[in-house]
């Protein structure tokens, strides 16, 4: 993975985290399907980062 791809991946992770945080303050149930989907996407991106480090 190139340095640029690593930076892009880290920015994606930060954006997903922020989106999840904002959404968690607006939903009534943390098991909201969209929030769960975002959590799964975050896990996927973190695994990518871990595998490349």
PDB file of N, CA, C and O in Angstrom:
ATOM      1  N   UNK A   1       0.859  -1.181   0.000  1.00  0.00           N
ATOM      2  CA  UNK A   1       0.000   0.000   0.000  1.00  0.00           C
ATOM      3  C   UNK A   1       0.896   1.232   0.000  1.00  0.00           C
ATOM      4  O   UNK A   1       1.852   1.321   0.770  1.00  0.00           O
ATOM      5  N   UNK A   2       0.575   2.165  -0.863  1.00  0.00           N
ATOM      6  CA  UNK A   2       1.368   3.386  -0.933  1.00  0.00           C
ATOM      7  C   UNK A   2       1.043   4.308   0.237  1.00  0.00           C
ATOM      8  O   UNK A   2       0.026   4.149   0.912  1.00  0.00           O
ATOM      9  N   UNK A   3       1.916   5.257   0.456  1.00  0.00           N
ATOM     10  CA  UNK A   3       1.711   6.222   1.533  1.00  0.00           C
ATOM     11  C   UNK A   3       0.416   7.009   1.305  1.00  0.00           C
ATOM     12  O   UNK A   3      -0.320   7.288   2.252  1.00  0.00           O
ATOM     13  N   UNK A   4       0.143   7.362   0.055  1.00  0.00           N
ATOM     14  CA  UNK A   4      -1.076   8.112  -0.267  1.00  0.00           C
ATOM     15  C   UNK A   4      -2.323   7.284   0.047  1.00  0.00           C
ATOM     16  O   UNK A   4      -3.304   7.807   0.575  1.00  0.00           O
ATOM     17  N   UNK A   5      -2.281   5.995  -0.280  1.00  0.00           N
ATOM     18  CA  UNK A   5      -3.417   5.121   0.016  1.00  0.00           C
ATOM     19  C   UNK A   5      -3.628   4.985   1.519  1.00  0.00           C
ATOM     20  O   UNK A   5      -4.763   4.909   1.990  1.00  0.00           O
ATOM     21  N   UNK A   6      -2.526   4.956   2.269  1.00  0.00           N
ATOM     22  CA  UNK A   6      -2.610   4.850   3.727  1.00  0.00           C
ATOM     23  C   UNK A   6      -3.263   6.110   4.302  1.00  0.00           C
ATOM     24  O   UNK A   6      -4.097   6.029   5.204  1.00  0.00           O
ATOM     25  N   UNK A   7      -2.881   7.260   3.778  1.00  0.00           N
ATOM     26  CA  UNK A   7      -3.472   8.529   4.236  1.00  0.00           C
ATOM     27  C   UNK A   7      -4.960   8.555   3.910  1.00  0.00           C
ATOM     28  O   UNK A   7      -5.775   8.962   4.739  1.00  0.00           O
ATOM     29  N   UNK A   8      -5.311   8.124   2.712  1.00  0.00           N
ATOM     30  CA  UNK A   8      -6.717   8.087   2.299  1.00  0.00           C
ATOM     31  C   UNK A   8      -7.518   7.157   3.201  1.00  0.00           C
ATOM     32  O   UNK A   8      -8.630   7.493   3.607  1.00  0.00           O
ATOM     33  N   UNK A   9      -6.967   6.003   3.513  1.00  0.00           N
ATOM     34  CA  UNK A   9      -7.635   5.036   4.380  1.00  0.00           C
ATOM     35  C   UNK A   9      -7.855   5.629   5.777  1.00  0.00           C
ATOM     36  O   UNK A   9      -8.927   5.464   6.358  1.00  0.00           O
ATOM     37  N   UNK A  10      -6.857   6.309   6.308  1.00  0.00           N
ATOM     38  CA  UNK A  10      -6.993   6.932   7.629  1.00  0.00           C
ATOM     39  C   UNK A  10      -8.060   8.029   7.615  1.00  0.00           C
ATOM     40  O   UNK A  10      -8.805   8.187   8.583  1.00  0.00           O
ATOM     41  N   UNK A  11      -8.132   8.781   6.524  1.00  0.00           N
ATOM     42  CA  UNK A  11      -9.174   9.814   6.408  1.00  0.00           C
ATOM     43  C   UNK A  11     -10.561   9.179   6.339  1.00  0.00           C
ATOM     44  O   UNK A  11     -11.510   9.694   6.932  1.00  0.00           O
ATOM     45  N   UNK A  12     -10.682   8.075   5.626  1.00  0.00           N
ATOM     46  CA  UNK A  12     -11.960   7.357   5.554  1.00  0.00           C
ATOM     47  C   UNK A  12     -12.377   6.875   6.941  1.00  0.00           C
ATOM     48  O   UNK A  12     -13.541   6.995   7.326  1.00  0.00           O
ATOM     49  N   UNK A  13     -11.421   6.330   7.685  1.00  0.00           N
ATOM     50  CA  UNK A  13     -11.701   5.840   9.035  1.00  0.00           C
ATOM     51  C   UNK A  13     -12.187   6.983   9.925  1.00  0.00           C
ATOM     52  O   UNK A  13     -13.163   6.834  10.661  1.00  0.00           O
ATOM     53  N   UNK A  14     -11.508   8.112   9.854  1.00  0.00           N
ATOM     54  CA  UNK A  14     -11.921   9.274  10.654  1.00  0.00           C
ATOM     55  C   UNK A  14     -13.319   9.748  10.275  1.00  0.00           C
ATOM     56  O   UNK A  14     -14.113  10.107  11.144  1.00  0.00           O
ATOM     57  N   UNK A  15     -13.619   9.749   8.984  1.00  0.00           N
ATOM     58  CA  UNK A  15     -14.932  10.196   8.516  1.00  0.00           C
ATOM     59  C   UNK A  15     -16.031   9.241   8.995  1.00  0.00           C
ATOM     60  O   UNK A  15     -17.098   9.688   9.416  1.00  0.00           O
ATOM     61  N   UNK A  16     -15.780   7.953   8.935  1.00  0.00           N
ATOM     62  CA  UNK A  16     -16.766   6.973   9.395  1.00  0.00           C
ATOM     63  C   UNK A  16     -16.988   7.114  10.892  1.00  0.00           C
ATOM     64  O   UNK A  16     -18.124   7.075  11.365  1.00  0.00           O
ATOM     65  N   UNK A  17     -15.895   7.280  11.642  1.00  0.00           N
ATOM     66  CA  UNK A  17     -16.021   7.464  13.099  1.00  0.00           C
ATOM     67  C   UNK A  17     -16.858   8.694  13.431  1.00  0.00           C
ATOM     68  O   UNK A  17     -17.732   8.644  14.297  1.00  0.00           O
ATOM     69  N   UNK A  18     -16.592   9.784  12.748  1.00  0.00           N
ATOM     70  CA  UNK A  18     -17.348  11.013  12.996  1.00  0.00           C
ATOM     71  C   UNK A  18     -18.820  10.826  12.641  1.00  0.00           C
ATOM     72  O   UNK A  18     -19.702  11.256  13.384  1.00  0.00           O
ATOM     73  N   UNK A  19     -19.077  10.193  11.522  1.00  0.00           N
ATOM     74  CA  UNK A  19     -20.454   9.935  11.102  1.00  0.00           C
ATOM     75  C   UNK A  19     -21.177   9.074  12.127  1.00  0.00           C
ATOM     76  O   UNK A  19     -22.330   9.335  12.471  1.00  0.00           O
ATOM     77  N   UNK A  20     -20.485   8.044  12.612  1.00  0.00           N
ATOM     78  CA  UNK A  20     -21.089   7.178  13.631  1.00  0.00           C
ATOM     79  C   UNK A  20     -21.378   7.957  14.907  1.00  0.00           C
ATOM     80  O   UNK A  20     -22.434   7.782  15.514  1.00  0.00           O
ATOM     81  N   UNK A  21     -20.453   8.813  15.315  1.00  0.00           N
ATOM     82  CA  UNK A  21     -20.656   9.593  16.534  1.00  0.00           C
ATOM     83  C   UNK A  21     -21.875  10.498  16.402  1.00  0.00           C
ATOM     84  O   UNK A  21     -22.733  10.528  17.285  1.00  0.00           O
ATOM     85  N   UNK A  22     -21.946  11.224  15.310  1.00  0.00           N
ATOM     86  CA  UNK A  22     -23.075  12.130  15.101  1.00  0.00           C
ATOM     87  C   UNK A  22     -24.380  11.350  15.045  1.00  0.00           C
ATOM     88  O   UNK A  22     -25.374  11.745  15.653  1.00  0.00           O
ATOM     89  N   UNK A  23     -24.372  10.250  14.321  1.00  0.00           N
ATOM     90  CA  UNK A  23     -25.582   9.452  14.198  1.00  0.00           C
ATOM     91  C   UNK A  23     -26.002   8.862  15.541  1.00  0.00           C
ATOM     92  O   UNK A  23     -27.194   8.759  15.831  1.00  0.00           O
ATOM     93  N   UNK A  24     -25.024   8.473  16.360  1.00  0.00           N
ATOM     94  CA  UNK A  24     -25.352   7.872  17.659  1.00  0.00           C
ATOM     95  C   UNK A  24     -26.049   8.865  18.587  1.00  0.00           C
ATOM     96  O   UNK A  24     -26.740   8.466  19.525  1.00  0.00           O
ATOM     97  N   UNK A  25     -25.868  10.136  18.327  1.00  0.00           N
ATOM     98  CA  UNK A  25     -26.538  11.146  19.157  1.00  0.00           C
ATOM     99  C   UNK A  25     -27.949  11.433  18.679  1.00  0.00           C
ATOM    100  O   UNK A  25     -28.714  12.098  19.377  1.00  0.00           O
ATOM    101  N   UNK A  26     -28.305  10.942  17.502  1.00  0.00           N
ATOM    102  CA  UNK A  26     -29.623  11.251  16.941  1.00  0.00           C
ATOM    103  C   UNK A  26     -30.569  10.053  16.909  1.00  0.00           C
ATOM    104  O   UNK A  26     -31.785  10.234  16.857  1.00  0.00           O
ATOM    105  N   UNK A  27     -30.031   8.834  16.938  1.00  0.00           N
ATOM    106  CA  UNK A  27     -30.916   7.663  16.893  1.00  0.00           C
ATOM    107  C   UNK A  27     -31.337   7.283  18.310  1.00  0.00           C
ATOM    108  O   UNK A  27     -30.654   7.602  19.283  1.00  0.00           O
ATOM    109  N   UNK A  28     -32.456   6.605  18.403  1.00  0.00           N
ATOM    110  CA  UNK A  28     -32.948   6.176  19.711  1.00  0.00           C
ATOM    111  C   UNK A  28     -32.462   4.780  20.076  1.00  0.00           C
ATOM    112  O   UNK A  28     -32.558   4.364  21.231  1.00  0.00           O
ATOM    113  N   UNK A  29     -31.943   4.061  19.090  1.00  0.00           N
ATOM    114  CA  UNK A  29     -31.518   2.687  19.301  1.00  0.00           C
ATOM    115  C   UNK A  29     -30.147   2.490  18.662  1.00  0.00           C
ATOM    116  O   UNK A  29     -29.994   2.681  17.456  1.00  0.00           O
ATOM    117  N   UNK A  30     -29.156   2.112  19.455  1.00  0.00           N
ATOM    118  CA  UNK A  30     -27.816   1.912  18.904  1.00  0.00           C
ATOM    119  C   UNK A  30     -27.740   0.693  17.991  1.00  0.00           C
ATOM    120  O   UNK A  30     -26.715   0.467  17.348  1.00  0.00           O
ATOM    121  N   UNK A  31     -28.795  -0.083  17.926  1.00  0.00           N
ATOM    122  CA  UNK A  31     -28.858  -1.207  16.993  1.00  0.00           C
ATOM    123  C   UNK A  31     -29.522  -0.788  15.680  1.00  0.00           C
ATOM    124  O   UNK A  31     -29.944  -1.634  14.892  1.00  0.00           O
ATOM    125  N   UNK A  32     -29.610   0.511  15.455  1.00  0.00           N
ATOM    126  CA  UNK A  32     -30.163   1.027  14.205  1.00  0.00           C
ATOM    127  C   UNK A  32     -29.396   0.395  13.034  1.00  0.00           C
ATOM    128  O   UNK A  32     -28.166   0.368  13.053  1.00  0.00           O
ATOM    129  N   UNK A  33     -30.097  -0.108  12.028  1.00  0.00           N
ATOM    130  CA  UNK A  33     -29.433  -0.818  10.925  1.00  0.00           C
ATOM    131  C   UNK A  33     -28.334  -0.006  10.230  1.00  0.00           C
ATOM    132  O   UNK A  33     -27.296  -0.563   9.872  1.00  0.00           O
ATOM    133  N   UNK A  34     -28.544   1.283  10.037  1.00  0.00           N
ATOM    134  CA  UNK A  34     -27.526   2.094   9.375  1.00  0.00           C
ATOM    135  C   UNK A  34     -26.293   2.257  10.268  1.00  0.00           C
ATOM    136  O   UNK A  34     -25.163   2.237   9.781  1.00  0.00           O
ATOM    137  N   UNK A  35     -26.509   2.414  11.550  1.00  0.00           N
ATOM    138  CA  UNK A  35     -25.399   2.536  12.494  1.00  0.00           C
ATOM    139  C   UNK A  35     -24.605   1.224  12.552  1.00  0.00           C
ATOM    140  O   UNK A  35     -23.375   1.245  12.612  1.00  0.00           O
ATOM    141  N   UNK A  36     -25.288   0.119  12.535  1.00  0.00           N
ATOM    142  CA  UNK A  36     -24.619  -1.192  12.527  1.00  0.00           C
ATOM    143  C   UNK A  36     -23.815  -1.346  11.239  1.00  0.00           C
ATOM    144  O   UNK A  36     -22.690  -1.844  11.261  1.00  0.00           O
ATOM    145  N   UNK A  37     -24.390  -0.922  10.131  1.00  0.00           N
ATOM    146  CA  UNK A  37     -23.700  -1.014   8.846  1.00  0.00           C
ATOM    147  C   UNK A  37     -22.425  -0.153   8.860  1.00  0.00           C
ATOM    148  O   UNK A  37     -21.380  -0.574   8.363  1.00  0.00           O
ATOM    149  N   UNK A  38     -22.521   1.031   9.423  1.00  0.00           N
ATOM    150  CA  UNK A  38     -21.343   1.890   9.534  1.00  0.00           C
ATOM    151  C   UNK A  38     -20.280   1.256  10.424  1.00  0.00           C
ATOM    152  O   UNK A  38     -19.087   1.342  10.134  1.00  0.00           O
ATOM    153  N   UNK A  39     -20.714   0.624  11.498  1.00  0.00           N
ATOM    154  CA  UNK A  39     -19.790  -0.044  12.399  1.00  0.00           C
ATOM    155  C   UNK A  39     -19.052  -1.178  11.683  1.00  0.00           C
ATOM    156  O   UNK A  39     -17.850  -1.363  11.872  1.00  0.00           O
ATOM    157  N   UNK A  40     -19.768  -1.917  10.877  1.00  0.00           N
ATOM    158  CA  UNK A  40     -19.156  -3.006  10.123  1.00  0.00           C
ATOM    159  C   UNK A  40     -18.162  -2.466   9.091  1.00  0.00           C
ATOM    160  O   UNK A  40     -17.100  -3.050   8.879  1.00  0.00           O
ATOM    161  N   UNK A  41     -18.515  -1.351   8.457  1.00  0.00           N
ATOM    162  CA  UNK A  41     -17.611  -0.723   7.499  1.00  0.00           C
ATOM    163  C   UNK A  41     -16.351  -0.231   8.203  1.00  0.00           C
ATOM    164  O   UNK A  41     -15.245  -0.378   7.683  1.00  0.00           O
ATOM    165  N   UNK A  42     -16.521   0.352   9.382  1.00  0.00           N
ATOM    166  CA  UNK A  42     -15.374   0.810  10.159  1.00  0.00           C
ATOM    167  C   UNK A  42     -14.466  -0.368  10.506  1.00  0.00           C
ATOM    168  O   UNK A  42     -13.246  -0.271  10.373  1.00  0.00           O
ATOM    169  N   UNK A  43     -15.045  -1.464  10.943  1.00  0.00           N
ATOM    170  CA  UNK A  43     -14.253  -2.670  11.244  1.00  0.00           C
ATOM    171  C   UNK A  43     -13.447  -3.116  10.027  1.00  0.00           C
ATOM    172  O   UNK A  43     -12.270  -3.460  10.136  1.00  0.00           O
ATOM    173  N   UNK A  44     -14.090  -3.103   8.890  1.00  0.00           N
ATOM    174  CA  UNK A  44     -13.441  -3.513   7.645  1.00  0.00           C
ATOM    175  C   UNK A  44     -12.251  -2.604   7.332  1.00  0.00           C
ATOM    176  O   UNK A  44     -11.173  -3.086   6.983  1.00  0.00           O
ATOM    177  N   UNK A  45     -12.447  -1.297   7.456  1.00  0.00           N
ATOM    178  CA  UNK A  45     -11.380  -0.335   7.167  1.00  0.00           C
ATOM    179  C   UNK A  45     -10.246  -0.457   8.182  1.00  0.00           C
ATOM    180  O   UNK A  45      -9.076  -0.361   7.811  1.00  0.00           O
ATOM    181  N   UNK A  46     -10.573  -0.666   9.455  1.00  0.00           N
ATOM    182  CA  UNK A  46      -9.539  -0.839  10.469  1.00  0.00           C
ATOM    183  C   UNK A  46      -8.732  -2.109  10.227  1.00  0.00           C
ATOM    184  O   UNK A  46      -7.521  -2.127  10.448  1.00  0.00           O
ATOM    185  N   UNK A  47      -9.395  -3.171   9.775  1.00  0.00           N
ATOM    186  CA  UNK A  47      -8.681  -4.400   9.428  1.00  0.00           C
ATOM    187  C   UNK A  47      -7.731  -4.174   8.253  1.00  0.00           C
ATOM    188  O   UNK A  47      -6.612  -4.685   8.248  1.00  0.00           O
ATOM    189  N   UNK A  48      -8.180  -3.408   7.258  1.00  0.00           N
ATOM    190  CA  UNK A  48      -7.318  -3.061   6.128  1.00  0.00           C
ATOM    191  C   UNK A  48      -6.071  -2.327   6.616  1.00  0.00           C
ATOM    192  O   UNK A  48      -4.950  -2.641   6.214  1.00  0.00           O
ATOM    193  N   UNK A  49      -6.286  -1.356   7.481  1.00  0.00           N
ATOM    194  CA  UNK A  49      -5.171  -0.572   8.001  1.00  0.00           C
ATOM    195  C   UNK A  49      -4.217  -1.467   8.784  1.00  0.00           C
ATOM    196  O   UNK A  49      -2.999  -1.368   8.633  1.00  0.00           O
ATOM    197  N   UNK A  50      -4.764  -2.326   9.605  1.00  0.00           N
ATOM    198  CA  UNK A  50      -3.941  -3.229  10.417  1.00  0.00           C
ATOM    199  C   UNK A  50      -3.119  -4.184   9.545  1.00  0.00           C
ATOM    200  O   UNK A  50      -1.954  -4.455   9.837  1.00  0.00           O
ATOM    201  N   UNK A  51      -3.729  -4.685   8.487  1.00  0.00           N
ATOM    202  CA  UNK A  51      -3.049  -5.636   7.613  1.00  0.00           C
ATOM    203  C   UNK A  51      -1.942  -4.986   6.788  1.00  0.00           C
ATOM    204  O   UNK A  51      -1.029  -5.667   6.321  1.00  0.00           O
ATOM    205  N   UNK A  52      -2.024  -3.678   6.610  1.00  0.00           N
ATOM    206  CA  UNK A  52      -1.023  -2.968   5.811  1.00  0.00           C
ATOM    207  C   UNK A  52       0.085  -2.371   6.662  1.00  0.00           C
ATOM    208  O   UNK A  52       1.119  -1.957   6.138  1.00  0.00           O
ATOM    209  N   UNK A  53      -0.121  -2.326   7.949  1.00  0.00           N
ATOM    210  CA  UNK A  53       0.877  -1.668   8.818  1.00  0.00           C
ATOM    211  C   UNK A  53       2.030  -2.583   9.136  1.00  0.00           C
ATOM    212  O   UNK A  53       2.951  -2.189   9.850  1.00  0.00           O
TER     213      UNK A  53
END
